[in-house]
Amino acid sequence: MVSKDLLEILRCPACVREKEGLLKVHKDTWLICQDCGRKYPIVEDIPVMLIDEGDKWQQTEDKDLPIPPPRPQ
């Protein structure tokens, strides 16, 4: 699980300059941007905050996200 302190400071790297980029935790394995809908996997308790990774899952419904997330390639 990602620490609460870290979650408080993390922001969506694609949105943070123009919007808040606040993230919500989904099933302890994904971070979802509340502004753009990009989804960032949490792999071995480490958020993968790469815009390209978030883009891959942007159109996937929250309920359809794989648990656990696949490792980024």
N, C-alpha and C positions, 0 to 999 in steps of 0.2 A: 504494500500500500504506500502511496506517495504521502509524504508528511503534509500535515495541514499548513504548516508555515510556508512550504514550497508552493502549495496550491494558491495561497493568498497572493503571491507575487507573480506567478506565471500568467502570461497573456498570449493570445493568439498572435504569432509573429506576422501574419498577413494583415491583421486589423489594427494592431496596437498604435500605429501612427495616426490613424484617422478616426478610430472609434475606441471604445473601451477594451474590446477583445477579451471580455470575461469568459472564463471557462467553467463548465460544470462537469462533474465526474459522473460517468455512466458505468454502473456495475463494477466499479473499482478497476476497470481495465481500459477505459477510454476517457479522453478529455474532449469535450465538444464546445466549440466557440458559439456563444449565444448571439453573435452578430452575423457571422457568415456561414455557420453550419459546418465548417471544416472539422474533421474528427482526427484526433491524434492518439495513436495507441500508447498504452503504458506497457512496456515489456520489461519483465523482471524488476518491477517497481521504478523504472526510469521512463519518464515521458519522452516520446520521440517527437520533438517539436520542430520538425522540418516541414516547410510549406508544401513541398512535393508530396510528402506522406499524407498530410491533411487533405490535399486535393484528391487523392485516390479514393477517399471515403466520403467526400462531401455529398454526393448524391445518394448514398446508402442511408436508408431509414435507421434510426436508432435501434429499433427492435431487431434489425437484420444484421447488426454488427457481429462479427465472429468473436466468441469468447472461448479461450483467450485469443487476443489478436495475433495475427501472423507476424513473424519477425520481418522487419523491413529488409528489402533486397539491396 
